[in-house]
Amino acid sequence: MTEPMLALHAATKTYHDGLPVHALRETDLVINEGDYITVTGASGSGKSTLLNLLGLLDVPTTGAYHVLGTPVNELGEVYRGAVRGQVFGFIFQNFHLLAGRSALENVEMGMLYGPYGRRDRRRMAWSTVERLGLAHRAHADPRMMSGGERQRVAVARAVAGRPRVLFCDEPTGNLDSANTANVLEALRQLNTDGLTVVVVTHDPVVAAEGRRRIEVADGTVVERDQVA
């Protein structure tokens, strides 16, 4: 039997700032290879907490988290950092691109802490930029690019190192409808090619992209009917 890509087992997250805040209540969640999951919920519902736990940016207060069958929440930060760098890619609402560096250089720098040498990084960065339709903007400074182009550069940076899972936190939050459509098409194609995609969003158009749809309310995770 194939191990799930990611699995939370009775996982919770509680913050203590005076009175305890139960940001995530006891949660069981299995994510399989090739899933496309969208996560919705009101601000403060716990969806960012869920994403942080899945992305190893935080660890559960209780319960367990397995990545490819390995329990990782009790392991050291060095190991968790290696998993983040080699298994996961991240895209955020704000592009976090370096001004004064070309689009190609920004993509290449996303692989600095991976297992690739300089020549391989450049080759993989160029291949990914081409794949996402940005070859004509490869040498442009992000300051001279549209919001949609910058977000596609951020997508390229996140996936150039060939992660197994792509986490997206409001990836279209700063984009108009046309650029949102372009980014969604890129995510759709990456998922079709086998990449596991998890997207947190407030946008119902983006939420409808998921083949599985999860809603978080008051720290409780509920899986809704599969989206057609």
C-alpha positions in Angstrom: 0.0 0.0 0.0 1.4 3.4 -1.0 2.1 5.8 1.8 0.1 9.1 1.6 2.2 12.2 0.7 1.2 14.0 3.8 -0.8 12.9 6.9 -1.9 14.7 10.0 -3.0 12.4 12.8 -5.1 13.9 15.6 -3.0 17.1 15.2 -3.8 20.3 17.2 -2.2 23.7 17.5 -2.6 25.8 20.7 -1.0 29.2 21.3 -0.5 30.5 24.8 -0.8 34.2 25.2 -2.5 34.5 28.5 -5.5 32.3 27.8 -4.9 29.4 25.4 -6.0 29.9 21.8 -7.0 26.7 20.0 -5.9 27.7 16.5 -6.4 24.1 15.2 -8.5 21.5 16.9 -7.9 17.8 16.6 -7.4 17.1 12.9 -7.0 14.0 10.7 -6.1 14.8 7.2 -4.5 12.7 4.4 -3.1 14.3 1.2 -2.2 11.9 -1.6 0.3 12.4 -4.4 -1.3 14.3 -7.2 -4.1 15.9 -5.1 -5.2 19.5 -5.9 -6.7 20.8 -2.6 -8.1 24.2 -2.0 -8.5 25.5 1.6 -11.1 28.1 2.5 -12.3 29.8 5.7 -12.7 33.3 7.2 -9.8 35.3 8.5 -8.7 33.8 11.8 -10.4 30.5 11.1 -7.2 28.5 11.3 -6.4 27.9 7.7 -3.0 29.6 7.8 -2.2 27.5 10.9 -3.1 24.4 8.9 -0.9 25.5 6.0 2.0 26.3 8.4 1.8 22.8 9.9 1.6 21.1 6.6 4.5 23.1 5.3 6.7 22.4 8.4 6.8 26.1 9.2 5.4 25.1 12.6 4.8 21.9 14.5 1.7 20.5 16.1 1.1 21.0 19.8 -0.3 17.4 20.1 -0.7 14.7 17.5 1.6 13.6 14.7 2.5 14.7 11.2 4.0 12.3 8.6 5.7 13.3 5.4 6.0 10.3 3.0 5.4 8.0 5.9 8.1 9.6 8.2 7.0 11.2 11.4 8.6 14.6 11.2 7.1 16.8 14.0 9.4 15.3 16.6 12.6 15.7 14.6 15.0 18.6 14.7 14.7 21.8 12.8 17.7 20.9 10.6 15.9 17.8 9.3 12.6 19.7 8.9 14.4 22.4 7.0 15.9 19.8 4.6 12.4 18.5 4.0 11.0 22.0 3.4 13.9 22.7 0.9 13.7 19.4 -1.0 10.1 18.2 -0.8 8.1 21.5 -0.6 7.7 24.6 -2.7 6.0 27.8 -1.4 4.1 30.6 -3.1 2.8 33.6 -1.2 0.4 36.5 -1.9 3.4 38.9 -1.9 5.9 37.8 -4.5 9.1 38.2 -2.4 11.2 38.7 -5.5 14.6 40.4 -5.3 14.7 43.8 -7.1 17.9 44.3 -9.1 18.0 40.6 -10.0 16.5 39.2 -13.2 13.5 36.9 -13.3 15.9 34.1 -14.2 18.2 34.9 -11.3 15.3 35.0 -8.9 14.2 31.5 -10.0 17.8 30.2 -9.8 18.2 31.6 -6.3 15.2 29.5 -5.1 17.5 26.4 -5.5 20.5 27.7 -3.6 19.9 25.5 -0.6 19.0 22.4 -2.7 21.3 19.6 -3.9 22.1 21.2 -7.3 25.3 22.8 -8.6 25.4 26.2 -10.3 25.2 24.8 -13.8 22.2 22.6 -13.0 20.5 25.5 -11.2 20.8 27.7 -14.3 19.6 24.9 -16.6 16.6 24.1 -14.4 15.7 27.7 -13.9 15.7 28.4 -17.6 13.7 25.3 -18.4 11.1 26.3 -15.8 10.9 29.9 -17.0 10.3 28.7 -20.5 7.6 26.2 -19.3 5.7 29.0 -17.6 5.8 31.2 -20.7 8.3 33.8 -19.4 11.3 33.2 -21.6 10.8 36.6 -23.2 11.0 38.2 -19.7 13.8 36.0 -18.3 16.2 38.9 -18.1 13.8 41.6 -16.9 13.9 43.1 -13.4 10.8 42.3 -11.4 10.2 46.0 -10.9 9.5 46.2 -14.6 7.1 43.3 -14.7 3.3 43.2 -14.3 1.8 41.6 -11.2 0.8 38.5 -13.1 4.3 38.1 -14.5 5.9 38.5 -11.1 3.6 35.9 -9.6 4.5 33.5 -12.4 8.2 34.1 -11.6 7.3 33.2 -8.0 5.7 30.0 -9.2 8.7 29.2 -11.3 11.0 29.8 -8.3 8.9 27.5 -6.2 8.8 24.6 -8.6 12.2 24.8 -10.4 13.8 22.6 -7.8 11.2 19.9 -8.5 9.4 19.7 -5.2 6.7 17.1 -4.6 4.2 19.4 -3.0 3.4 23.1 -3.8 1.8 25.2 -1.0 0.2 28.4 -2.1 -1.0 31.1 0.3 -3.5 33.4 -1.4 -1.4 33.2 -4.7 -3.9 35.5 -6.6 -4.7 37.9 -3.8 -2.9 40.8 -5.5 -4.0 40.0 -9.1 -6.8 41.1 -11.4 -9.0 38.5 -13.1 -6.9 38.1 -16.2 -3.7 37.5 -14.3 -5.5 35.3 -11.8 -6.6 33.1 -14.8 -3.0 32.9 -16.0 -1.7 31.8 -12.6 -4.5 29.2 -12.2 -3.7 27.8 -15.6 -0.1 27.4 -14.5 -1.1 25.6 -11.3 -3.5 23.4 -13.2 -0.8 22.3 -15.6 1.7 21.6 -12.8 -0.9 19.5 -11.1 -1.7 17.7 -14.4 2.0 16.9 -14.6 1.9 15.2 -11.2 2.7 18.0 -8.7 0.6 17.9 -5.5 -1.0 21.4 -5.0 -2.5 22.9 -1.8 -4.0 26.4 -2.1 -5.3 28.6 0.7 -7.7 31.2 -0.7 -10.6 33.5 0.0 -11.5 33.6 -3.7 -14.4 31.3 -4.7 -13.0 31.2 -8.3 -9.7 29.8 -7.0 -11.4 27.5 -4.5 -13.4 25.9 -7.4 -10.2 24.8 -9.0 -9.5 22.1 -6.3 -10.5 18.6 -6.8 -10.8 18.3 -3.1 -12.1 21.3 -1.0 -11.4 21.8 2.7 -13.1 24.4 4.8 -11.7 25.6 8.2 -13.9 27.2 10.8 -12.9 28.0 14.3 -10.0 25.7 14.1 -12.1 22.8 12.8 -11.3 21.2 9.5 -14.1 19.9 7.3 -13.8 18.3 3.9 -16.5 19.4 1.5 -17.8 17.5 -1.5 -15.3 17.1 -4.3 -15.4 19.9 -6.8 -16.2 18.7 -10.3 
